[in-house]
Amino acid sequence: MQESQRRIRLIFKARLNKLFILMHLILLLGIKSLSEENVVEIGRVAHFFSKISVAVVELKKPLKVGDTVAFKGPTTDFEQTVDSMQIEHEDVQKAEAGQSIGLKVVQRVRETDIVYKKL
């Protein structure tokens, strides 16, 4: 019984390692395909308010209402148009690098997801 359990554990670990490597490669290929498009990293998700579906994004580059953004992470991958954003509970039309904004999102995002702007 001990030997069969040990073999099962080894097989499980080997398959789990292969799955992890495959997921990592898919993630890398997804990010690489973004670089082939005209996109630029503009920030990262700092927090997500699930009940109101709002992401707090710390910006590295400017962003304005009407821009198309893409959220990418290990389990996140979608695009949307910026319909509204706020700074300190005030609606704004554009935000500059270094600011944190509240951005209404159409899907769940996770902290540390990367935000890209399509050019």
C-alpha positions as CSV (number, residue, x, y, z in Angstrom):
1,M,0.0,0.0,0.0
2,Q,2.8,2.4,0.9
3,E,4.6,1.9,-2.4
4,S,1.5,2.5,-4.5
5,Q,0.7,5.7,-2.6
6,R,4.3,6.9,-3.1
7,R,4.0,6.2,-6.9
8,I,0.7,8.0,-7.1
9,R,2.2,11.0,-5.3
10,L,5.2,11.0,-7.7
11,I,2.9,10.8,-10.8
12,F,0.7,13.6,-9.4
13,K,3.7,15.9,-8.7
14,A,5.1,15.3,-12.2
15,R,1.8,16.1,-13.8
16,L,1.3,19.1,-11.6
17,N,4.8,20.4,-12.6
18,K,4.0,19.9,-16.3
19,L,0.7,21.8,-15.8
20,F,2.5,24.6,-14.0
21,I,5.1,24.9,-16.8
22,L,2.3,24.8,-19.5
23,M,0.4,27.6,-17.7
24,H,3.5,29.7,-17.4
25,L,4.3,29.3,-21.1
26,I,0.7,30.2,-22.0
27,L,1.0,33.3,-19.9
28,L,4.3,34.3,-21.5
29,L,3.0,33.8,-24.9
30,G,-0.1,35.9,-24.1
31,I,2.1,38.7,-22.9
32,K,4.3,38.3,-26.0
33,S,1.3,38.6,-28.3
34,L,0.4,41.9,-26.5
35,S,3.8,43.3,-27.4
36,E,3.2,42.5,-31.1
37,E,0.0,44.6,-30.9
38,N,0.3,48.3,-30.3
39,V,-0.1,48.3,-26.5
40,V,1.7,50.0,-23.7
41,E,1.7,49.1,-20.0
42,I,0.0,51.8,-18.1
43,G,-0.4,50.4,-14.6
44,R,-1.3,47.7,-12.2
45,V,-4.4,46.8,-10.2
46,A,-3.9,47.7,-6.6
47,H,-7.3,46.6,-5.3
48,F,-10.7,45.3,-6.5
49,F,-14.1,46.1,-5.0
50,S,-16.1,43.1,-6.1
51,K,-19.6,44.4,-5.0
52,I,-19.3,47.5,-7.2
53,S,-16.9,46.0,-9.8
54,V,-14.4,48.8,-9.5
55,A,-10.6,48.4,-9.8
56,V,-8.1,50.7,-8.2
57,V,-5.4,51.2,-10.8
58,E,-2.0,52.8,-10.0
59,L,-1.1,54.5,-13.2
60,K,2.4,54.6,-14.8
61,K,1.2,56.4,-17.9
62,P,-1.8,58.8,-18.7
63,L,-5.3,57.4,-19.3
64,K,-8.5,59.0,-20.5
65,V,-12.1,58.1,-20.9
66,G,-12.7,56.4,-24.2
67,D,-9.3,54.6,-24.3
68,T,-9.3,50.8,-24.7
69,V,-7.5,48.9,-22.0
70,A,-6.5,45.3,-21.5
71,F,-6.2,43.5,-18.1
72,K,-3.7,40.7,-18.1
73,G,-2.8,38.3,-15.3
74,P,-2.4,34.7,-14.4
75,T,-6.2,34.2,-14.5
76,T,-7.3,37.5,-16.0
77,D,-7.4,38.4,-19.7
78,F,-9.9,40.8,-21.2
79,E,-10.3,44.2,-22.9
80,Q,-12.7,47.0,-22.4
81,T,-13.3,50.6,-23.1
82,V,-12.9,53.1,-20.3
83,D,-16.4,54.4,-19.7
84,S,-15.8,56.2,-16.4
85,M,-13.1,56.7,-13.9
86,Q,-12.8,58.6,-10.6
87,I,-10.1,60.1,-8.4
88,E,-11.1,60.6,-4.8
89,H,-14.8,59.9,-5.7
90,E,-14.9,62.7,-8.4
91,D,-15.5,61.8,-12.0
92,V,-12.5,62.7,-14.2
93,Q,-12.0,62.6,-18.0
94,K,-8.3,61.9,-17.8
95,A,-5.6,60.9,-15.3
96,E,-1.9,61.3,-15.3
97,A,1.0,59.0,-14.4
98,G,1.4,58.6,-10.6
99,Q,-2.3,58.9,-9.8
100,S,-4.5,56.1,-8.5
101,I,-7.9,55.9,-10.1
102,G,-11.1,54.0,-9.6
103,L,-12.1,52.3,-12.8
104,K,-15.4,50.5,-13.4
105,V,-14.6,47.1,-15.0
106,V,-16.7,44.5,-16.8
107,Q,-15.0,41.5,-15.2
108,R,-13.3,40.5,-12.0
109,V,-9.6,41.6,-11.8
110,R,-7.0,40.7,-9.3
111,E,-4.4,42.7,-7.4
112,T,-1.2,42.9,-9.4
113,D,-2.9,42.3,-12.7
114,I,-1.2,44.4,-15.4
115,V,-3.2,47.1,-17.2
116,Y,-2.3,47.9,-20.9
117,K,-3.6,50.6,-23.2
118,K,-4.2,49.8,-26.8
119,L,-2.7,52.5,-29.1
